[in-house]
């Protein structure tokens, strides 16, 4: 039993340990720029932030981005209404993390309830600790995956509205989300 718990803890913590080793320079953020024109939008990866413009790359692989083999569009601050960005695979990663954590917590809670006492007269159903762990793991996993997916859908909104002053105020913030700083 101790081995199962230890292996589960390592499996849950492994992505977090690996994430601490990654360099944040190469994080990819999917970006949607809403332009000042009516119903105009531009999609891509936030590649770079210049003095008065942003460079938006088409969706490309990490290898192409590192090599510079991209189709890039430069968008001037005058044309930008709102910049919306989020991490490229955040929905998938956070859903899987929520699933793993919810399953582990639900199973531990179910197992800690123990076996039901023996019934003397009439019992609708009787569950063992293993049965409760399975039900708790399923319900906890479903709940954790749902919450993780919702957290992965969160986007960062940066309003510019064609104003140079707002662009300059948010330039350092935008550079955090750009592929090249």
N, C-alpha and C positions, 0 to 999 in steps of 0.2 A: 504494500500500500504506500509506503514511504517513497519507493522508487517512482510510482505512478505520479504522485504529487510533485516530486522533484522534476521529473521529465516534463510535466505539464507547465510548471513554473518557468523552466528554461525555454520551452517552446513559445510561451506567451511573451517572455522578456527578450527573446532573440532579436526580433525586428527593432526594438528600442535600442538595444546595444549596438546594432549595426548602424542605426541612424545617427548615433553619436559620432561615428567615425567618418561620415560623409562630409564633403566640403559643400558649403551652401552656395558656392559660386555657380554650380552646375544644376541647380534646381530649375525645373521648367514650369512656368506658369501659363496656363491658358488664359488668354485675354480677349475681352470683347470691348471694343471701343464704339460708343454711341456718338455719332457725329452730329454737328449742329444742323445738318440738312434734315428735312423731314423724312423719317423712317429709314435713315441711312445707318448702317452698322458695318464694322470691319472685325474679322475674327483672325486669331493667330496666336503666336507666342511672343510675349514681350521680350524683344531681343536686346534693345539698348535704349537708353534715355539720353538725349542730347540737351543742349542749352534751351532750346525752344521747340523741341519736337520729340516724338517717340518713334522708334523703329520697331515695326511689327513684322515678324517672320511668319511665313506660311508654316503649316504643321509639318514638322520634319522630325527625323530621328535625332537622338542625342549625338550620334556620330556625325551627322550632317551639320548640326549646329556647331559642334566643336571645330569641324573643318572649315566652316564658313560657306558651305554649299547650300545656300538658302535663297529663297525668293523673298526679298525684303521690301516693305513699303514704309516710307517715311511720312508720318502724319504730323502736320504743324499744329501747334497749340490752338490756333484760331479755329480750327475745324473740330476740335474735341469738345464734346459736352460732358461725357462721363466715361471713366475707365473702370471696367469691372474685371477683376482677375481672381484666379484661384489656382491652387497647385494642380498639376496635370492629372494625376491619378488619385486624388484625395478621396474620391467617393469609394473607389475599390479598396484602398488601403484601410480607410476608417471603418468600412463595413466589415472587412475581415477581422480587424482588431476588435471591434464591438462584438462580433460573433464569438471570437475566441474567449474574450473576457467574460461575456455573458454566459457562455456554456460552462466555463470553469466555475464561476461563482454560483450559478444555478445548480450544478451538480454537487458542489460542496454543501450548499444549503440543504438540498434534498437528502444527501447521504447523512448529514449530521442529524436529521430528524429521527433516524433509526427505524427499526421495524415497528409495525403496528402491533398492539397487544392481541393475543388470541381472543376471538369472539366466542361467547358462550351460546347466544341465542340466534340472532339474525344479523348477518353482515352482508352488505351490498358488495363490497370488495375489500380486500386486505392487501396492503402493499409492503414489500420488503424495503430495506434501505436502498438496495440497488435499483428497484423500480422507481423509488422517489428521486434518486439521483438522475435517472434517465429522463423523467418528466421535467424535473427542475432544470436539467441541462438543455432540453429542447426549448422550454419556455424562456429561460435566460438567454439562450443563443438567439432566439427570434427577437427578443426585446433589445438585446445588445446590437444586433445587426441593423435593426431599424433606427436606433439612435445614432449609430455610427454613420449610416447612410445620410441621415439628416445633417449631421455635423459636417460631412464631406461636401455637402451642397452649399455650404456657406461661402459667399463671395465677398471680396473686399471692393467696396465702391469708393472711387476717388473722383469727386466732381471738379471739373475744370471750367466748363461753360465758356470756353474761348478767352479766358482771362489770363494774361501773362503772370500777374501777381499770384494767382492761385496755382498756376503751373510751377512757379518757382518755389512756393511754399511746400508743394508736394513732390518736388523733384527727388529729394533724398529718399522719401518713402517709395517712390516709383522705382528708384534704383535698387532697392532691396528685392524687388520682384523681377527685375530684368535679368536675362540670362548672362549678359556681360555687364559688369559694374562700371 
